[in-house]
Structure formats: C-alpha cells, structure tokens
C-alpha cells in the first residue's frame, strides 16, 4: 500500500508541474500578429486591420477580416519575392487594384512582416465613373 501511495504522490506532482508549466509557457507569436496597416497617397489610415494569412506553395495570400472595407494581396515567395495582386476595396473611399504586369509594385518580407507597395488603378466612391490612381503601401504581420 505504501508503494502505491508513493506512486500516486509522484504522479500528482508530475501532473501538477506539467499543468503549471503549460500555463506559463510563452508563445512566440508577436502581439501584432495577424494585423496590417495601410497607407494610401502618403496618408496612413487610422485603422489597424485584422488579417488572415495563408500559404499555398510559394504564394502567400493576405486578406482583411472582414473583407470589406479592406484589401487582398498575393505575394510570391521562394527564390524571388514578388507582388502578384493587390486589391483595395473601399479603403479611404477607393476601390481598385494593382497587378504586377501593369504596375510599379514591390514586395518584401522581414521576419513575419510582409510589405507591398505600388500604384493601384480604380475609382473613388464619390466619383465612381472617373478613373483614379493611388499610391499604396501595406505592412502585414502574419
């Protein structure tokens, strides 16, 4: 009986230690993870956007949650880092997009932060039939 009590006490101490260490373990996820900041025409928008980051092969998709107003970006990684698409939907009254083949877009990654910038073509909500062009920059931590 004494041997059983010692084993039970040892198991209790072990389980308590594991539970305590699990509760105090710090994660390596930064506080600003899954957020993004956007600049349009050199004006930083006041909102910090929640984003969803997904990777398929060498392509990362970064989308705001909810999608409108917001943006969606596709960035190619791997041997080279290149922006593929940046779509703006209702940010600062602007809706439009930038495609790598038709713009001056650039992309980069530093740690877990993705950067994309360039020129987007579209229109503003107050003049939907008039073509507009904006400079944009997005920084998203995934």
Chimera marker file (.cmm) of the C-alpha trace (Angstrom):
<marker_set name="trace">
<marker id="1" x="0.000" y="0.000" z="0.000" r="1" g="1" b="0" radius="0.5"/>
<marker id="2" x="2.847" y="2.368" z="0.833" r="1" g="1" b="0" radius="0.5"/>
<marker id="3" x="4.378" y="1.822" z="-2.635" r="1" g="1" b="0" radius="0.5"/>
<marker id="4" x="1.031" y="2.713" z="-4.261" r="1" g="1" b="0" radius="0.5"/>
<marker id="5" x="0.804" y="5.943" z="-2.218" r="1" g="1" b="0" radius="0.5"/>
<marker id="6" x="4.330" y="6.952" z="-3.286" r="1" g="1" b="0" radius="0.5"/>
<marker id="7" x="3.496" y="6.347" z="-6.952" r="1" g="1" b="0" radius="0.5"/>
<marker id="8" x="0.266" y="8.311" z="-6.622" r="1" g="1" b="0" radius="0.5"/>
<marker id="9" x="2.095" y="11.216" z="-4.968" r="1" g="1" b="0" radius="0.5"/>
<marker id="10" x="4.765" y="11.180" z="-7.695" r="1" g="1" b="0" radius="0.5"/>
<marker id="11" x="2.128" y="11.189" z="-10.450" r="1" g="1" b="0" radius="0.5"/>
<marker id="12" x="0.238" y="14.026" z="-8.767" r="1" g="1" b="0" radius="0.5"/>
<marker id="13" x="3.386" y="16.165" z="-8.525" r="1" g="1" b="0" radius="0.5"/>
<marker id="14" x="4.282" y="15.414" z="-12.157" r="1" g="1" b="0" radius="0.5"/>
<marker id="15" x="0.817" y="16.288" z="-13.484" r="1" g="1" b="0" radius="0.5"/>
<marker id="16" x="0.736" y="19.498" z="-11.432" r="1" g="1" b="0" radius="0.5"/>
<marker id="17" x="4.182" y="20.516" z="-12.711" r="1" g="1" b="0" radius="0.5"/>
<marker id="18" x="3.215" y="19.856" z="-16.324" r="1" g="1" b="0" radius="0.5"/>
<marker id="19" x="-0.051" y="21.758" z="-15.999" r="1" g="1" b="0" radius="0.5"/>
<marker id="20" x="1.693" y="24.720" z="-14.382" r="1" g="1" b="0" radius="0.5"/>
<marker id="21" x="4.436" y="24.832" z="-16.991" r="1" g="1" b="0" radius="0.5"/>
<marker id="22" x="1.883" y="24.661" z="-19.812" r="1" g="1" b="0" radius="0.5"/>
<marker id="23" x="0.069" y="27.673" z="-18.378" r="1" g="1" b="0" radius="0.5"/>
<marker id="24" x="3.222" y="29.745" z="-18.014" r="1" g="1" b="0" radius="0.5"/>
<marker id="25" x="4.853" y="28.912" z="-21.330" r="1" g="1" b="0" radius="0.5"/>
<marker id="26" x="5.162" y="31.989" z="-23.525" r="1" g="1" b="0" radius="0.5"/>
<marker id="27" x="4.327" y="31.688" z="-27.196" r="1" g="1" b="0" radius="0.5"/>
<marker id="28" x="6.498" y="33.204" z="-29.866" r="1" g="1" b="0" radius="0.5"/>
<marker id="29" x="3.513" y="34.896" z="-31.539" r="1" g="1" b="0" radius="0.5"/>
<marker id="30" x="4.019" y="38.677" z="-31.500" r="1" g="1" b="0" radius="0.5"/>
<marker id="31" x="1.260" y="40.889" z="-30.084" r="1" g="1" b="0" radius="0.5"/>
<marker id="32" x="0.661" y="42.479" z="-33.500" r="1" g="1" b="0" radius="0.5"/>
<marker id="33" x="0.386" y="39.158" z="-35.358" r="1" g="1" b="0" radius="0.5"/>
<marker id="34" x="-2.337" y="38.909" z="-37.977" r="1" g="1" b="0" radius="0.5"/>
<marker id="35" x="-2.712" y="42.672" z="-38.307" r="1" g="1" b="0" radius="0.5"/>
<marker id="36" x="-1.973" y="45.139" z="-41.084" r="1" g="1" b="0" radius="0.5"/>
<marker id="37" x="-1.518" y="48.870" z="-41.604" r="1" g="1" b="0" radius="0.5"/>
<marker id="38" x="-2.261" y="50.603" z="-44.908" r="1" g="1" b="0" radius="0.5"/>
<marker id="39" x="-1.041" y="53.884" z="-46.395" r="1" g="1" b="0" radius="0.5"/>
<marker id="40" x="-2.865" y="55.466" z="-49.354" r="1" g="1" b="0" radius="0.5"/>
<marker id="41" x="-1.385" y="58.533" z="-51.083" r="1" g="1" b="0" radius="0.5"/>
<marker id="42" x="1.109" y="59.008" z="-48.222" r="1" g="1" b="0" radius="0.5"/>
<marker id="43" x="-1.671" y="59.071" z="-45.593" r="1" g="1" b="0" radius="0.5"/>
<marker id="44" x="-1.656" y="56.234" z="-43.075" r="1" g="1" b="0" radius="0.5"/>
<marker id="45" x="-5.180" y="55.006" z="-42.479" r="1" g="1" b="0" radius="0.5"/>
<marker id="46" x="-6.122" y="55.185" z="-38.780" r="1" g="1" b="0" radius="0.5"/>
<marker id="47" x="-7.340" y="51.576" z="-38.602" r="1" g="1" b="0" radius="0.5"/>
<marker id="48" x="-5.290" y="48.503" z="-37.814" r="1" g="1" b="0" radius="0.5"/>
<marker id="49" x="-6.843" y="45.704" z="-39.842" r="1" g="1" b="0" radius="0.5"/>
<marker id="50" x="-7.194" y="42.084" z="-38.765" r="1" g="1" b="0" radius="0.5"/>
<marker id="51" x="-5.854" y="39.812" z="-41.483" r="1" g="1" b="0" radius="0.5"/>
<marker id="52" x="-5.866" y="36.168" z="-42.443" r="1" g="1" b="0" radius="0.5"/>
<marker id="53" x="-2.589" y="34.898" z="-43.875" r="1" g="1" b="0" radius="0.5"/>
<marker id="54" x="-2.496" y="31.668" z="-45.853" r="1" g="1" b="0" radius="0.5"/>
<marker id="55" x="0.293" y="29.990" z="-47.785" r="1" g="1" b="0" radius="0.5"/>
<marker id="56" x="-0.076" y="27.663" z="-50.762" r="1" g="1" b="0" radius="0.5"/>
<marker id="57" x="3.289" y="26.520" z="-52.104" r="1" g="1" b="0" radius="0.5"/>
<marker id="58" x="5.342" y="29.709" z="-52.605" r="1" g="1" b="0" radius="0.5"/>
<marker id="59" x="2.335" y="32.051" z="-52.658" r="1" g="1" b="0" radius="0.5"/>
<marker id="60" x="1.031" y="33.949" z="-49.624" r="1" g="1" b="0" radius="0.5"/>
<marker id="61" x="-2.470" y="35.426" z="-49.581" r="1" g="1" b="0" radius="0.5"/>
<marker id="62" x="-3.182" y="38.171" z="-47.054" r="1" g="1" b="0" radius="0.5"/>
<marker id="63" x="-6.814" y="39.291" z="-46.667" r="1" g="1" b="0" radius="0.5"/>
<marker id="64" x="-8.582" y="41.595" z="-44.249" r="1" g="1" b="0" radius="0.5"/>
<marker id="65" x="-11.281" y="40.273" z="-41.952" r="1" g="1" b="0" radius="0.5"/>
<marker id="66" x="-13.944" y="41.306" z="-42.793" r="1" g="1" b="0" radius="0.5"/>
<marker id="67" x="-13.151" y="41.618" z="-46.499" r="1" g="1" b="0" radius="0.5"/>
<marker id="68" x="-14.950" y="44.969" z="-46.993" r="1" g="1" b="0" radius="0.5"/>
<marker id="69" x="-13.697" y="47.565" z="-46.437" r="1" g="1" b="0" radius="0.5"/>
<marker id="70" x="-10.285" y="46.033" z="-46.798" r="1" g="1" b="0" radius="0.5"/>
<marker id="71" x="-7.750" y="44.519" z="-49.142" r="1" g="1" b="0" radius="0.5"/>
<marker id="72" x="-6.406" y="41.278" z="-50.532" r="1" g="1" b="0" radius="0.5"/>
<marker id="73" x="-2.789" y="40.681" z="-51.533" r="1" g="1" b="0" radius="0.5"/>
<marker id="74" x="-0.984" y="37.781" z="-53.173" r="1" g="1" b="0" radius="0.5"/>
<marker id="75" x="2.788" y="37.697" z="-52.790" r="1" g="1" b="0" radius="0.5"/>
<marker id="76" x="5.130" y="35.163" z="-54.371" r="1" g="1" b="0" radius="0.5"/>
<marker id="77" x="7.987" y="33.972" z="-52.175" r="1" g="1" b="0" radius="0.5"/>
<marker id="78" x="10.776" y="31.493" z="-52.750" r="1" g="1" b="0" radius="0.5"/>
<marker id="79" x="13.757" y="32.345" z="-54.952" r="1" g="1" b="0" radius="0.5"/>
<marker id="80" x="12.335" y="35.808" z="-55.574" r="1" g="1" b="0" radius="0.5"/>
<marker id="81" x="9.775" y="37.845" z="-53.678" r="1" g="1" b="0" radius="0.5"/>
<marker id="82" x="7.259" y="39.490" z="-55.985" r="1" g="1" b="0" radius="0.5"/>
<marker id="83" x="3.812" y="41.046" z="-55.640" r="1" g="1" b="0" radius="0.5"/>
<marker id="84" x="1.214" y="39.378" z="-57.844" r="1" g="1" b="0" radius="0.5"/>
<marker id="85" x="-2.034" y="41.190" z="-56.962" r="1" g="1" b="0" radius="0.5"/>
<marker id="86" x="-3.118" y="43.883" z="-54.544" r="1" g="1" b="0" radius="0.5"/>
<marker id="87" x="-6.852" y="44.630" z="-54.428" r="1" g="1" b="0" radius="0.5"/>
<marker id="88" x="-8.273" y="47.535" z="-52.405" r="1" g="1" b="0" radius="0.5"/>
<marker id="89" x="-11.987" y="47.512" z="-51.575" r="1" g="1" b="0" radius="0.5"/>
<marker id="90" x="-13.381" y="50.690" z="-50.062" r="1" g="1" b="0" radius="0.5"/>
<marker id="91" x="-10.307" y="51.925" z="-48.165" r="1" g="1" b="0" radius="0.5"/>
<marker id="92" x="-10.266" y="55.731" z="-47.857" r="1" g="1" b="0" radius="0.5"/>
<marker id="93" x="-13.154" y="55.666" z="-50.340" r="1" g="1" b="0" radius="0.5"/>
<marker id="94" x="-11.009" y="53.969" z="-53.011" r="1" g="1" b="0" radius="0.5"/>
<marker id="95" x="-11.623" y="50.681" z="-54.802" r="1" g="1" b="0" radius="0.5"/>
<marker id="96" x="-9.102" y="49.362" z="-57.295" r="1" g="1" b="0" radius="0.5"/>
<marker id="97" x="-6.202" y="47.033" z="-57.875" r="1" g="1" b="0" radius="0.5"/>
<marker id="98" x="-2.602" y="46.629" z="-58.851" r="1" g="1" b="0" radius="0.5"/>
<marker id="99" x="-1.271" y="43.750" z="-60.923" r="1" g="1" b="0" radius="0.5"/>
<marker id="100" x="2.432" y="43.006" z="-61.246" r="1" g="1" b="0" radius="0.5"/>
<marker id="101" x="2.374" y="43.114" z="-65.043" r="1" g="1" b="0" radius="0.5"/>
<marker id="102" x="0.923" y="46.625" z="-65.189" r="1" g="1" b="0" radius="0.5"/>
<marker id="103" x="2.388" y="48.480" z="-62.250" r="1" g="1" b="0" radius="0.5"/>
<marker id="104" x="5.429" y="49.547" z="-60.283" r="1" g="1" b="0" radius="0.5"/>
<marker id="105" x="4.569" y="47.257" z="-57.351" r="1" g="1" b="0" radius="0.5"/>
<marker id="106" x="7.239" y="45.945" z="-55.000" r="1" g="1" b="0" radius="0.5"/>
<marker id="107" x="7.124" y="43.380" z="-52.213" r="1" g="1" b="0" radius="0.5"/>
<marker id="108" x="9.377" y="42.285" z="-49.378" r="1" g="1" b="0" radius="0.5"/>
<marker id="109" x="9.448" y="40.201" z="-46.235" r="1" g="1" b="0" radius="0.5"/>
<marker id="110" x="11.245" y="40.933" z="-42.977" r="1" g="1" b="0" radius="0.5"/>
<marker id="111" x="10.732" y="38.270" z="-40.331" r="1" g="1" b="0" radius="0.5"/>
<marker id="112" x="6.986" y="37.641" z="-40.305" r="1" g="1" b="0" radius="0.5"/>
<marker id="113" x="6.055" y="41.030" z="-41.774" r="1" g="1" b="0" radius="0.5"/>
<marker id="114" x="5.082" y="41.309" z="-45.433" r="1" g="1" b="0" radius="0.5"/>
<marker id="115" x="5.421" y="44.626" z="-47.282" r="1" g="1" b="0" radius="0.5"/>
<marker id="116" x="3.819" y="45.519" z="-50.599" r="1" g="1" b="0" radius="0.5"/>
<marker id="117" x="3.677" y="48.917" z="-52.296" r="1" g="1" b="0" radius="0.5"/>
<marker id="118" x="2.926" y="50.412" z="-55.671" r="1" g="1" b="0" radius="0.5"/>
<marker id="119" x="0.254" y="52.121" z="-57.718" r="1" g="1" b="0" radius="0.5"/>
<marker id="120" x="-3.362" y="50.962" z="-57.900" r="1" g="1" b="0" radius="0.5"/>
<marker id="121" x="-5.880" y="51.927" z="-60.566" r="1" g="1" b="0" radius="0.5"/>
<marker id="122" x="-9.572" y="52.257" z="-59.771" r="1" g="1" b="0" radius="0.5"/>
<marker id="123" x="-12.017" y="54.911" z="-58.598" r="1" g="1" b="0" radius="0.5"/>
<marker id="124" x="-13.231" y="56.766" z="-55.524" r="1" g="1" b="0" radius="0.5"/>
<marker id="125" x="-16.753" y="56.218" z="-54.192" r="1" g="1" b="0" radius="0.5"/>
<marker id="126" x="-17.719" y="59.871" z="-54.727" r="1" g="1" b="0" radius="0.5"/>
<marker id="127" x="-16.735" y="59.654" z="-58.440" r="1" g="1" b="0" radius="0.5"/>
<marker id="128" x="-17.178" y="56.010" z="-59.451" r="1" g="1" b="0" radius="0.5"/>
<marker id="129" x="-17.015" y="56.670" z="-63.210" r="1" g="1" b="0" radius="0.5"/>
<marker id="130" x="-13.816" y="58.711" z="-63.053" r="1" g="1" b="0" radius="0.5"/>
<marker id="131" x="-10.580" y="56.718" z="-63.220" r="1" g="1" b="0" radius="0.5"/>
<marker id="132" x="-8.229" y="57.318" z="-60.302" r="1" g="1" b="0" radius="0.5"/>
<marker id="133" x="-4.715" y="56.269" z="-59.397" r="1" g="1" b="0" radius="0.5"/>
<marker id="134" x="-3.347" y="55.981" z="-55.844" r="1" g="1" b="0" radius="0.5"/>
<marker id="135" x="-0.014" y="55.127" z="-54.303" r="1" g="1" b="0" radius="0.5"/>
<marker id="136" x="-0.336" y="52.451" z="-51.625" r="1" g="1" b="0" radius="0.5"/>
<marker id="137" x="1.730" y="50.612" z="-49.048" r="1" g="1" b="0" radius="0.5"/>
<marker id="138" x="0.666" y="47.708" z="-46.851" r="1" g="1" b="0" radius="0.5"/>
<marker id="139" x="2.574" y="46.139" z="-43.960" r="1" g="1" b="0" radius="0.5"/>
<marker id="140" x="1.070" y="42.930" z="-42.558" r="1" g="1" b="0" radius="0.5"/>
<marker id="141" x="2.403" y="40.802" z="-39.715" r="1" g="1" b="0" radius="0.5"/>
<marker id="142" x="1.473" y="37.166" z="-40.198" r="1" g="1" b="0" radius="0.5"/>
<link id1="1" id2="2" r="1" g="1" b="0" radius="0.2"/>
<link id1="2" id2="3" r="1" g="1" b="0" radius="0.2"/>
<link id1="3" id2="4" r="1" g="1" b="0" radius="0.2"/>
<link id1="4" id2="5" r="1" g="1" b="0" radius="0.2"/>
<link id1="5" id2="6" r="1" g="1" b="0" radius="0.2"/>
<link id1="6" id2="7" r="1" g="1" b="0" radius="0.2"/>
<link id1="7" id2="8" r="1" g="1" b="0" radius="0.2"/>
<link id1="8" id2="9" r="1" g="1" b="0" radius="0.2"/>
<link id1="9" id2="10" r="1" g="1" b="0" radius="0.2"/>
<link id1="10" id2="11" r="1" g="1" b="0" radius="0.2"/>
<link id1="11" id2="12" r="1" g="1" b="0" radius="0.2"/>
<link id1="12" id2="13" r="1" g="1" b="0" radius="0.2"/>
<link id1="13" id2="14" r="1" g="1" b="0" radius="0.2"/>
<link id1="14" id2="15" r="1" g="1" b="0" radius="0.2"/>
<link id1="15" id2="16" r="1" g="1" b="0" radius="0.2"/>
<link id1="16" id2="17" r="1" g="1" b="0" radius="0.2"/>
<link id1="17" id2="18" r="1" g="1" b="0" radius="0.2"/>
<link id1="18" id2="19" r="1" g="1" b="0" radius="0.2"/>
<link id1="19" id2="20" r="1" g="1" b="0" radius="0.2"/>
<link id1="20" id2="21" r="1" g="1" b="0" radius="0.2"/>
<link id1="21" id2="22" r="1" g="1" b="0" radius="0.2"/>
<link id1="22" id2="23" r="1" g="1" b="0" radius="0.2"/>
<link id1="23" id2="24" r="1" g="1" b="0" radius="0.2"/>
<link id1="24" id2="25" r="1" g="1" b="0" radius="0.2"/>
<link id1="25" id2="26" r="1" g="1" b="0" radius="0.2"/>
<link id1="26" id2="27" r="1" g="1" b="0" radius="0.2"/>
<link id1="27" id2="28" r="1" g="1" b="0" radius="0.2"/>
<link id1="28" id2="29" r="1" g="1" b="0" radius="0.2"/>
<link id1="29" id2="30" r="1" g="1" b="0" radius="0.2"/>
<link id1="30" id2="31" r="1" g="1" b="0" radius="0.2"/>
<link id1="31" id2="32" r="1" g="1" b="0" radius="0.2"/>
<link id1="32" id2="33" r="1" g="1" b="0" radius="0.2"/>
<link id1="33" id2="34" r="1" g="1" b="0" radius="0.2"/>
<link id1="34" id2="35" r="1" g="1" b="0" radius="0.2"/>
<link id1="35" id2="36" r="1" g="1" b="0" radius="0.2"/>
<link id1="36" id2="37" r="1" g="1" b="0" radius="0.2"/>
<link id1="37" id2="38" r="1" g="1" b="0" radius="0.2"/>
<link id1="38" id2="39" r="1" g="1" b="0" radius="0.2"/>
<link id1="39" id2="40" r="1" g="1" b="0" radius="0.2"/>
<link id1="40" id2="41" r="1" g="1" b="0" radius="0.2"/>
<link id1="41" id2="42" r="1" g="1" b="0" radius="0.2"/>
<link id1="42" id2="43" r="1" g="1" b="0" radius="0.2"/>
<link id1="43" id2="44" r="1" g="1" b="0" radius="0.2"/>
<link id1="44" id2="45" r="1" g="1" b="0" radius="0.2"/>
<link id1="45" id2="46" r="1" g="1" b="0" radius="0.2"/>
<link id1="46" id2="47" r="1" g="1" b="0" radius="0.2"/>
<link id1="47" id2="48" r="1" g="1" b="0" radius="0.2"/>
<link id1="48" id2="49" r="1" g="1" b="0" radius="0.2"/>
<link id1="49" id2="50" r="1" g="1" b="0" radius="0.2"/>
<link id1="50" id2="51" r="1" g="1" b="0" radius="0.2"/>
<link id1="51" id2="52" r="1" g="1" b="0" radius="0.2"/>
<link id1="52" id2="53" r="1" g="1" b="0" radius="0.2"/>
<link id1="53" id2="54" r="1" g="1" b="0" radius="0.2"/>
<link id1="54" id2="55" r="1" g="1" b="0" radius="0.2"/>
<link id1="55" id2="56" r="1" g="1" b="0" radius="0.2"/>
<link id1="56" id2="57" r="1" g="1" b="0" radius="0.2"/>
<link id1="57" id2="58" r="1" g="1" b="0" radius="0.2"/>
<link id1="58" id2="59" r="1" g="1" b="0" radius="0.2"/>
<link id1="59" id2="60" r="1" g="1" b="0" radius="0.2"/>
<link id1="60" id2="61" r="1" g="1" b="0" radius="0.2"/>
<link id1="61" id2="62" r="1" g="1" b="0" radius="0.2"/>
<link id1="62" id2="63" r="1" g="1" b="0" radius="0.2"/>
<link id1="63" id2="64" r="1" g="1" b="0" radius="0.2"/>
<link id1="64" id2="65" r="1" g="1" b="0" radius="0.2"/>
<link id1="65" id2="66" r="1" g="1" b="0" radius="0.2"/>
<link id1="66" id2="67" r="1" g="1" b="0" radius="0.2"/>
<link id1="67" id2="68" r="1" g="1" b="0" radius="0.2"/>
<link id1="68" id2="69" r="1" g="1" b="0" radius="0.2"/>
<link id1="69" id2="70" r="1" g="1" b="0" radius="0.2"/>
<link id1="70" id2="71" r="1" g="1" b="0" radius="0.2"/>
<link id1="71" id2="72" r="1" g="1" b="0" radius="0.2"/>
<link id1="72" id2="73" r="1" g="1" b="0" radius="0.2"/>
<link id1="73" id2="74" r="1" g="1" b="0" radius="0.2"/>
<link id1="74" id2="75" r="1" g="1" b="0" radius="0.2"/>
<link id1="75" id2="76" r="1" g="1" b="0" radius="0.2"/>
<link id1="76" id2="77" r="1" g="1" b="0" radius="0.2"/>
<link id1="77" id2="78" r="1" g="1" b="0" radius="0.2"/>
<link id1="78" id2="79" r="1" g="1" b="0" radius="0.2"/>
<link id1="79" id2="80" r="1" g="1" b="0" radius="0.2"/>
<link id1="80" id2="81" r="1" g="1" b="0" radius="0.2"/>
<link id1="81" id2="82" r="1" g="1" b="0" radius="0.2"/>
<link id1="82" id2="83" r="1" g="1" b="0" radius="0.2"/>
<link id1="83" id2="84" r="1" g="1" b="0" radius="0.2"/>
<link id1="84" id2="85" r="1" g="1" b="0" radius="0.2"/>
<link id1="85" id2="86" r="1" g="1" b="0" radius="0.2"/>
<link id1="86" id2="87" r="1" g="1" b="0" radius="0.2"/>
<link id1="87" id2="88" r="1" g="1" b="0" radius="0.2"/>
<link id1="88" id2="89" r="1" g="1" b="0" radius="0.2"/>
<link id1="89" id2="90" r="1" g="1" b="0" radius="0.2"/>
<link id1="90" id2="91" r="1" g="1" b="0" radius="0.2"/>
<link id1="91" id2="92" r="1" g="1" b="0" radius="0.2"/>
<link id1="92" id2="93" r="1" g="1" b="0" radius="0.2"/>
<link id1="93" id2="94" r="1" g="1" b="0" radius="0.2"/>
<link id1="94" id2="95" r="1" g="1" b="0" radius="0.2"/>
<link id1="95" id2="96" r="1" g="1" b="0" radius="0.2"/>
<link id1="96" id2="97" r="1" g="1" b="0" radius="0.2"/>
<link id1="97" id2="98" r="1" g="1" b="0" radius="0.2"/>
<link id1="98" id2="99" r="1" g="1" b="0" radius="0.2"/>
<link id1="99" id2="100" r="1" g="1" b="0" radius="0.2"/>
<link id1="100" id2="101" r="1" g="1" b="0" radius="0.2"/>
<link id1="101" id2="102" r="1" g="1" b="0" radius="0.2"/>
<link id1="102" id2="103" r="1" g="1" b="0" radius="0.2"/>
<link id1="103" id2="104" r="1" g="1" b="0" radius="0.2"/>
<link id1="104" id2="105" r="1" g="1" b="0" radius="0.2"/>
<link id1="105" id2="106" r="1" g="1" b="0" radius="0.2"/>
<link id1="106" id2="107" r="1" g="1" b="0" radius="0.2"/>
<link id1="107" id2="108" r="1" g="1" b="0" radius="0.2"/>
<link id1="108" id2="109" r="1" g="1" b="0" radius="0.2"/>
<link id1="109" id2="110" r="1" g="1" b="0" radius="0.2"/>
<link id1="110" id2="111" r="1" g="1" b="0" radius="0.2"/>
<link id1="111" id2="112" r="1" g="1" b="0" radius="0.2"/>
<link id1="112" id2="113" r="1" g="1" b="0" radius="0.2"/>
<link id1="113" id2="114" r="1" g="1" b="0" radius="0.2"/>
<link id1="114" id2="115" r="1" g="1" b="0" radius="0.2"/>
<link id1="115" id2="116" r="1" g="1" b="0" radius="0.2"/>
<link id1="116" id2="117" r="1" g="1" b="0" radius="0.2"/>
<link id1="117" id2="118" r="1" g="1" b="0" radius="0.2"/>
<link id1="118" id2="119" r="1" g="1" b="0" radius="0.2"/>
<link id1="119" id2="120" r="1" g="1" b="0" radius="0.2"/>
<link id1="120" id2="121" r="1" g="1" b="0" radius="0.2"/>
<link id1="121" id2="122" r="1" g="1" b="0" radius="0.2"/>
<link id1="122" id2="123" r="1" g="1" b="0" radius="0.2"/>
<link id1="123" id2="124" r="1" g="1" b="0" radius="0.2"/>
<link id1="124" id2="125" r="1" g="1" b="0" radius="0.2"/>
<link id1="125" id2="126" r="1" g="1" b="0" radius="0.2"/>
<link id1="126" id2="127" r="1" g="1" b="0" radius="0.2"/>
<link id1="127" id2="128" r="1" g="1" b="0" radius="0.2"/>
<link id1="128" id2="129" r="1" g="1" b="0" radius="0.2"/>
<link id1="129" id2="130" r="1" g="1" b="0" radius="0.2"/>
<link id1="130" id2="131" r="1" g="1" b="0" radius="0.2"/>
<link id1="131" id2="132" r="1" g="1" b="0" radius="0.2"/>
<link id1="132" id2="133" r="1" g="1" b="0" radius="0.2"/>
<link id1="133" id2="134" r="1" g="1" b="0" radius="0.2"/>
<link id1="134" id2="135" r="1" g="1" b="0" radius="0.2"/>
<link id1="135" id2="136" r="1" g="1" b="0" radius="0.2"/>
<link id1="136" id2="137" r="1" g="1" b="0" radius="0.2"/>
<link id1="137" id2="138" r="1" g="1" b="0" radius="0.2"/>
<link id1="138" id2="139" r="1" g="1" b="0" radius="0.2"/>
<link id1="139" id2="140" r="1" g="1" b="0" radius="0.2"/>
<link id1="140" id2="141" r="1" g="1" b="0" radius="0.2"/>
<link id1="141" id2="142" r="1" g="1" b="0" radius="0.2"/>
</marker_set>
